[in-house]
Amino acid sequence: MDPHKKWTPEEPNTPPNFSNRRMNSGADNMYAEQEHPDNLNNQNTTDNQNTQSEQNDRQPQYAGAYTVIPPNESRRSKLQRMAQQEEQDLQRWKEEHRPGPIQLPPSQLGGSVSLDEARKKQFLQAKQSKLQKKLKQEEMDRIRREEEEKKYELMKTTQREKTIKLEQKSKEEDVRRRFQYEQDRQAKTAEFLQRVGGSSLAPAATSSAPPTSSWVRRRPRNALGSPSARVRARAT
């Protein structure tokens, strides 16, 4: 076996009209009975040679990075003939079913309405159209006003909610400040009272000592209650 020889698929030993025989088996059987075996062998040999030549013609051709496979000429020509035949049939069918000319009976233009009636009808239609246009404009204005009112009410509601929240927040802030002020005031008061209480203990300790003057000792206790008595006692 030559390693440089290109591999080609082998065709099975089936006659070329295998599909036709499957479709028309009875006719093929009758045809096979009538024909001579030698004629059949010659026909099979010719068909095999034609198939082999077509396969040789359809060998892939390599051009750079591309592989070109020639088309099957017999199948291609057959498809072209079928397409041309179908196109001719279509054109013939169009010619046969082409619509004819339209023939209408003559009639008077304008109908059965007089000129005055037509003008009156036209005037009424124009008047009604103006009225309809006016009504439509009023309806559009009403819808626009309703939308604006809804939007305004929504803005008012939103602003009212913001105001309520702000007032509540300010009240909470006032309560917090008052509570903080009360706490600070109580702390300052306690601190002041503690400082005053500490300073008032020292005079009390000095006043508890016995007086040095004998005159003050002999004075009654009630005599020292008035301010004048205290002044006189200090003067002595």
FENUR-V211317 format. One record per residue. N is the residue number from 0. RES is the residue in three letters. NEAR is the number of other ideal C-beta (glycine too) atoms within 10 Angstrom. Layout:
n & res & near
N & RES & NEAR
N & RES & NEAR
This chain:
n & res & near
0 & MET & 3
1 & ASP & 5
2 & PRO & 4
3 & HIS & 4
4 & LYS & 7
5 & LYS & 7
6 & TRP & 5
7 & THR & 10
8 & PRO & 6
9 & GLU & 7
10 & GLU & 11
11 & PRO & 6
12 & ASN & 7
13 & THR & 10
14 & PRO & 14
15 & PRO & 14
16 & ASN & 15
17 & PHE & 10
18 & SER & 10
19 & ASN & 12
20 & ARG & 15
21 & ARG & 9
22 & MET & 9
23 & ASN & 13
24 & SER & 10
25 & GLY & 7
26 & ALA & 11
27 & ASP & 16
28 & ASN & 11
29 & MET & 11
30 & TYR & 13
31 & ALA & 11
32 & GLU & 7
33 & GLN & 8
34 & GLU & 11
35 & HIS & 8
36 & PRO & 8
37 & ASP & 8
38 & ASN & 10
39 & LEU & 13
40 & ASN & 10
41 & ASN & 11
42 & GLN & 14
43 & ASN & 15
44 & THR & 10
45 & THR & 11
46 & ASP & 13
47 & ASN & 14
48 & GLN & 10
49 & ASN & 12
50 & THR & 12
51 & GLN & 12
52 & SER & 10
53 & GLU & 14
54 & GLN & 14
55 & ASN & 9
56 & ASP & 11
57 & ARG & 13
58 & GLN & 10
59 & PRO & 9
60 & GLN & 10
61 & TYR & 8
62 & ALA & 7
63 & GLY & 5
64 & ALA & 5
65 & TYR & 7
66 & THR & 9
67 & VAL & 8
68 & ILE & 9
69 & PRO & 12
70 & PRO & 11
71 & ASN & 14
72 & GLU & 11
73 & SER & 10
74 & ARG & 10
75 & ARG & 11
76 & SER & 11
77 & LYS & 11
78 & LEU & 12
79 & GLN & 10
80 & ARG & 10
81 & MET & 10
82 & ALA & 10
83 & GLN & 10
84 & GLN & 10
85 & GLU & 10
86 & GLU & 10
87 & GLN & 10
88 & ASP & 10
89 & LEU & 10
90 & GLN & 10
91 & ARG & 10
92 & TRP & 10
93 & LYS & 9
94 & GLU & 8
95 & GLU & 7
96 & HIS & 7
97 & ARG & 7
98 & PRO & 5
99 & GLY & 5
100 & PRO & 4
101 & ILE & 5
102 & GLN & 5
103 & LEU & 5
104 & PRO & 4
105 & PRO & 5
106 & SER & 7
107 & GLN & 6
108 & LEU & 5
109 & GLY & 9
110 & GLY & 8
111 & SER & 6
112 & VAL & 11
113 & SER & 10
114 & LEU & 8
115 & ASP & 8
116 & GLU & 10
117 & ALA & 12
118 & ARG & 11
119 & LYS & 12
120 & LYS & 11
121 & GLN & 10
122 & PHE & 10
123 & LEU & 10
124 & GLN & 10
125 & ALA & 10
126 & LYS & 10
127 & GLN & 10
128 & SER & 10
129 & LYS & 10
130 & LEU & 10
131 & GLN & 10
132 & LYS & 10
133 & LYS & 10
134 & LEU & 10
135 & LYS & 10
136 & GLN & 10
137 & GLU & 10
138 & GLU & 10
139 & MET & 10
140 & ASP & 10
141 & ARG & 10
142 & ILE & 10
143 & ARG & 10
144 & ARG & 10
145 & GLU & 10
146 & GLU & 10
147 & GLU & 10
148 & GLU & 10
149 & LYS & 10
150 & LYS & 10
151 & TYR & 10
152 & GLU & 10
153 & LEU & 10
154 & MET & 10
155 & LYS & 10
156 & THR & 10
157 & THR & 10
158 & GLN & 10
159 & ARG & 10
160 & GLU & 10
161 & LYS & 10
162 & THR & 10
163 & ILE & 10
164 & LYS & 10
165 & LEU & 10
166 & GLU & 10
167 & GLN & 10
168 & LYS & 10
169 & SER & 10
170 & LYS & 10
171 & GLU & 10
172 & GLU & 10
173 & ASP & 10
174 & VAL & 10
175 & ARG & 10
176 & ARG & 10
177 & ARG & 10
178 & PHE & 10
179 & GLN & 10
180 & TYR & 10
181 & GLU & 10
182 & GLN & 10
183 & ASP & 10
184 & ARG & 10
185 & GLN & 10
186 & ALA & 10
187 & LYS & 10
188 & THR & 10
189 & ALA & 10
190 & GLU & 10
191 & PHE & 10
192 & LEU & 10
193 & GLN & 10
194 & ARG & 10
195 & VAL & 9
196 & GLY & 9
197 & GLY & 9
198 & SER & 9
199 & SER & 9
200 & LEU & 8
201 & ALA & 9
202 & PRO & 9
203 & ALA & 8
204 & ALA & 8
205 & THR & 7
206 & SER & 8
207 & SER & 7
208 & ALA & 7
209 & PRO & 6
210 & PRO & 12
211 & THR & 7
212 & SER & 10
213 & SER & 8
214 & TRP & 10
215 & VAL & 16
216 & ARG & 9
217 & ARG & 7
218 & ARG & 16
219 & PRO & 8
220 & ARG & 6
221 & ASN & 8
222 & ALA & 13
223 & LEU & 13
224 & GLY & 9
225 & SER & 10
226 & PRO & 7
227 & SER & 8
228 & ALA & 15
229 & ARG & 12
230 & VAL & 9
231 & ARG & 15
232 & ALA & 15
233 & ARG & 8
234 & ALA & 6
235 & THR & 8
